Amino acid sequence: MVKGKRFVVLDAEDWEALVEWLETLEDLEIAREALVALRSAKGDREKAGWLPWEEIRGELA
């Protein structure tokens, strides 16, 4: 303990794996929320707030 706090030392590979794991959890939560919105809109992507693919295709490059 340092100043009453626990700490850990990780090597770079373990740190990167931890960050990737956290990002995956975040992505899963976003996907779950999108699915709930889509189901609530009875499959209507526009009503669920999804943007048309044609409008955003160029933004993902």
Secondary structure by P-SEA (a helix, b strand, c coil): ccccbbbbbbcaaaaaaaaaaaaaaaaaaaaaaaaaaaaaacccccccccccccccccccc
